[in-house]
Amino acid sequence: INIGSVMTFQGGVDIPAYAAAKHAIAGMTRSLAGSWAGRGININCICPGYFDTDLPAVLKEDPVRAPQILSRIPMGRWGQPEELAGLAVFLASDA
């Protein structure tokens, strides 16, 4: 299970290296999934949106960008890291 981000699908302002790395993770995931599927090995990538972690702390405190970001999130709030746990467990299971 790889971890991408919202930047896997869009570019980011002032973070080209981060966005490029997340695009690379998506490409690697697709390639590995195709290569290993015949062996019964699943390869997935979780690509969360904006989460309440240290990484976007500057964005969360930005009086202009924070409201813009929140306006595009259906729940109207930053995600919490523990909310990804169930998805990761499911993807790691035999379900």
C-alpha positions as CSV (number, residue, x, y, z in Angstrom):
1,I,0.0,0.0,0.0
2,N,1.5,3.3,-1.1
3,I,0.6,6.7,0.1
4,G,0.0,9.4,-2.5
5,S,-1.9,12.6,-1.8
6,V,-4.3,15.1,-3.4
7,M,-1.1,16.3,-5.3
8,T,-1.1,12.9,-7.1
9,F,-3.8,14.3,-9.3
10,Q,-3.0,18.0,-9.4
11,G,0.0,20.2,-9.3
12,G,0.7,22.2,-6.2
13,V,1.6,25.9,-5.8
14,D,5.3,26.2,-4.9
15,I,5.8,22.5,-4.3
16,P,6.9,21.0,-7.7
17,A,9.2,18.4,-6.2
18,Y,6.5,17.1,-3.8
19,A,3.9,17.0,-6.6
20,A,6.3,15.2,-8.9
21,A,7.1,12.6,-6.2
22,K,3.4,11.9,-5.6
23,H,2.9,11.5,-9.4
24,A,5.8,9.1,-9.4
25,I,4.2,7.0,-6.6
26,A,1.0,6.7,-8.6
27,G,3.0,5.6,-11.7
28,M,4.9,3.1,-9.6
29,T,1.7,1.8,-8.1
30,R,0.1,1.2,-11.5
31,S,3.2,-0.5,-12.8
32,L,3.6,-2.8,-9.8
33,A,-0.1,-3.6,-9.8
34,G,0.2,-4.8,-13.4
35,S,3.4,-6.7,-12.8
36,W,2.3,-8.5,-9.7
37,A,-1.4,-9.1,-10.2
38,G,-0.8,-12.5,-11.8
39,R,0.8,-13.6,-8.6
40,G,-2.2,-12.6,-6.5
41,I,-0.5,-9.6,-5.0
42,N,-2.6,-6.4,-4.8
43,I,-0.8,-3.0,-5.1
44,N,-2.8,0.0,-4.1
45,C,-2.3,3.7,-3.4
46,I,-4.2,5.7,-0.9
47,C,-4.4,9.3,-2.0
48,P,-5.9,11.4,0.8
49,G,-6.9,15.0,0.4
50,Y,-6.0,17.7,2.9
51,F,-5.3,16.2,6.3
52,D,-4.6,17.7,9.7
53,T,-0.9,16.9,9.9
54,D,2.3,19.0,10.3
55,L,2.9,19.1,6.5
56,P,0.0,21.5,5.6
57,A,0.3,23.6,8.8
58,V,1.3,26.7,6.8
59,L,-1.8,26.2,4.6
60,K,-4.1,25.8,7.5
61,E,-2.9,29.1,9.0
62,D,-3.1,31.0,5.7
63,P,-6.1,33.4,5.9
64,V,-6.6,33.3,2.1
65,R,-5.8,29.8,1.1
66,A,-7.2,27.8,4.0
67,P,-10.8,29.0,3.3
68,Q,-10.3,28.2,-0.4
69,I,-9.2,24.7,0.4
70,L,-12.0,24.1,2.9
71,S,-14.6,25.3,0.4
72,R,-13.6,22.4,-1.9
73,I,-13.8,19.7,0.8
74,P,-17.4,18.3,0.9
75,M,-17.1,17.7,4.7
76,G,-15.8,21.3,5.2
77,R,-12.9,20.2,7.4
78,W,-9.4,18.8,7.3
79,G,-9.3,15.0,7.5
80,Q,-7.8,13.3,10.5
81,P,-5.0,10.8,10.0
82,E,-6.8,8.1,11.9
83,E,-9.6,8.2,9.4
84,L,-7.4,6.4,6.9
85,A,-6.8,3.4,9.2
86,G,-9.9,1.5,8.2
87,L,-9.1,1.9,4.5
88,A,-5.5,0.7,5.0
89,V,-6.7,-2.3,7.0
90,F,-9.2,-3.2,4.3
91,L,-6.6,-2.9,1.5
92,A,-4.2,-5.0,3.5
93,S,-6.8,-7.7,4.1
94,D,-7.9,-10.6,2.0
95,A,-11.4,-9.1,1.6
